[in-house]
Amino acid sequence: MQSQSRHLHSETASEVAAADVDPPTGGSRVLYELVFELDDDLGDRHGERISDAVFQCLSADGVQGLWAYQTANDDRPRNRLTLEFDDAASWAEFSLSDAHRDLVATLEVLCRSVRTDLWAPAGVSLSGGGPPIVGLE
C-alpha cells in the first residue's frame, strides 16, 4: 500500500533560494510547500504582490500544479502553497528560476515567517520491525 509523503528537505525559504541544493533522486512526483504567516497589517497592495509572484510560478517551467491552503482552526491563519513537479530535477530547475526567487523574496518581505519543505512519495509499511514510512526509491 502506498500513501503519505516522505519529508525530504526543510529549510527556511532564503536558505533554499541561496543554497546549491542537490535534489533528491528518483523519478516520481515531488511537492514543494511554502508555509507562511502573513503580517497583520498587510494591505491590499501587498496582497497583490503575493498574487503576482504566485501567478509567475504558474507559467514557470516544470510546475505541473499549484494548490493553496489556509489553516481552518487558528486565530492567526497560516497559509500554504503547494507546487507539484514531475520529478526532483524539475523542482531543482524551478528553484533556480526568477519566478521562485521572486516568490520567496516577496514572502520573506511581507510575512512573519516562511518555511519550505520538499516532499516525495513514500509507502506505509504494514509489517513490524521497520520504519512506518518507507521511501520509494
Summary of the structure (lengths in Angstrom):
residues: 137
radius of gyration: 16.0
end to end distance: 15.0
largest distance: 54.2
contacts: 379
relative contact order: 0.32
helix: 31%
strand: 38%
